[in-house]
Amino acid sequence: MLNAMRANNHYDAIVIGAGPAGLTAGIYLSRAKLKTLIINEGTVGGQMVLTHEIANYPGVENISGYQLANIMKKQAKTFGCDIKSNIIIERIELSGEVKSLTLADGNVYTCNSVILTPGGRSRTLGVKGEDNFKGKGISYCATCDGDFFTNKEIVVVGGGNSALEEAVSLTKYASKVTIIHQFDHFQAFEHAIEEARNHPKINFVMESTISAFHGSENLESIDIKNLKTGNVHNFNANGTFIFIGYTPNTEFIKGKVEMNQGGEIMVKPDMSTNIEGVYAAGDSIAKRYRQVTTAVGDGTVAALAASNYLHELKVKKQKLIAA
Ligand SMILES: Cc1cc2nc3c(=O)[nH]c(=O)nc-3n(C[C@H](O)[C@H](O)[C@H](O)COP(=O)(O)OP(=O)(O)OC[C@H]3O[C@@H](n4cnc5c(N)ncnc54)[C@H](O)[C@@H]3O)c2cc1C
């Protein structure tokens, strides 16, 4: 750790993850003249780069996720933020005043504050064709993609609160919604079940699942498998929304910060975690709505709170030296 501090590998703040939450935190921290590093495992931009159009980010029209990510990245770099992508963190130490990160390439970085923004991923069905038609008929986000299916028939997979609530919200756009669920009952609140059951545009295929997706360029049909009989039938579907759960990318910090049973990081309103100097923001925290705008908002709050923490730490040290 001492070597890292001497080798100029010491930062005021290190942000883990370069999605919208992490890039926003990087913009705010480096603009506040704090030496900031963002370390990212995948492509800069996070889940944003998976979508061909972000239509609900205020102030910008007709922008792809990739373009929006590049603008955020450029903004962060302009203010002096260092960004390292395609990097694996091998070891992380968050307790104590100086935090340390050991990367797979052997480099060690230290800092006084960490902002965790590793995002997450929607659970997938893991069946044939699913990867081919993600963003081309298969979606995991009703708010993001519902509008693309105006006056079309769509399918929703799942039987929990998210599936039923999102199915109802999708009726604003779709002419008909078919919910496919693996059991003969739903695992949702009674009011959500009632609302879906009583909706004239929603119908149900129970004890069934999707066993394959078909199409050429875009999704054209699905195979629905009855789990009781094993029978499979093909069903025309240009749009399928899958709501079978969400997994935050927090395995690498398990046991290091407080999380709920679902692996979501627990934060206070200022995005601080239970560890001093450690903040979290974006899709990896325990919250209901996961959007670019909410990630950006969380990243802002986390960065401002971390800046304040770093300022107080500096004042405390100066007082100690003066005493
Ligand atoms: C297909 C799709 C379409 C979407 N469309 C829209 C839309 O139109 N509008 C909208 O508002 N929202 C949309 N969303 C949701 C939106 O993209 C997310 O809510 C948002 O990106 C979350 O931001 P984040 O920064 O918290 O995490 P992410 O975007 O998930 O970014 C996290 C980053 O952290 C990195 N990371 C993970 N683990 C580690 C680790 N151990 N070490 C270092 N780095 C790590 C990842 O590689 C990733 O780059 C869409 C999502 C998907 C999947």
The ligand as a Gaussian input file, in Angstrom:
#p B3LYP/6-31G(d) Opt

LIG

0 1
 C      -31.032000      -3.045000     -22.947000
 C      -31.195000      -1.915000     -21.960000
 C      -31.839000      -0.760000     -22.383000
 C      -31.985000       0.315000     -21.490000
 N      -32.617000       1.434000     -21.948000
 C      -32.730000       2.487000     -21.122000
 C      -33.348000       3.696000     -21.572000
 O      -33.779000       3.805000     -22.728000
 N      -33.459000       4.709000     -20.678000
 C      -33.010000       4.614000     -19.391000
 O      -33.115000       5.595000     -18.646000
 N      -32.444000       3.484000     -18.929000
 C      -32.291000       2.431000     -19.767000
 N      -31.728000       1.262000     -19.300000
 C      -31.306000       1.199000     -17.883000
 C      -29.974000       1.950000     -17.687000
 O      -29.062000       1.598000     -18.699000
 C      -29.420000       1.621000     -16.295000
 O      -30.378000       1.957000     -15.332000
 C      -28.130000       2.415000     -16.034000
 O      -27.164000       2.165000     -17.026000
 C      -27.543000       2.068000     -14.674000
 O      -26.380000       2.797000     -14.497000
 P      -25.221000       2.375000     -13.479000
 O      -24.127000       3.344000     -13.709000
 O      -25.772000       2.227000     -12.127000
 O      -24.762000       0.907000     -13.899000
 P      -24.331000       0.252000     -15.274000
 O      -24.820000       1.016000     -16.448000
 O      -24.723000      -1.168000     -15.147000
 O      -22.742000       0.384000     -15.274000
 C      -21.967000      -0.318000     -14.352000
 C      -20.536000      -0.416000     -14.855000
 O      -19.753000      -0.993000     -13.816000
 C      -18.884000      -1.977000     -14.382000
 N      -18.575000      -2.972000     -13.353000
 C      -19.344000      -3.968000     -12.866000
 N      -18.692000      -4.681000     -11.929000
 C      -17.453000      -4.117000     -11.822000
 C      -16.307000      -4.410000     -11.033000
 N      -16.264000      -5.434000     -10.189000
 N      -15.212000      -3.646000     -11.209000
 C      -15.207000      -2.610000     -12.077000
 N      -16.272000      -2.288000     -12.849000
 C      -17.385000      -3.037000     -12.724000
 C      -19.666000      -2.542000     -15.560000
 O      -18.779000      -3.112000     -16.501000
 C      -20.378000      -1.295000     -16.071000
 O      -19.582000      -0.640000     -17.032000
 C      -31.531000       0.192000     -20.152000
 C      -30.903000      -0.983000     -19.745000
 C      -30.719000      -2.018000     -20.629000
 C      -30.017000      -3.283000     -20.174000

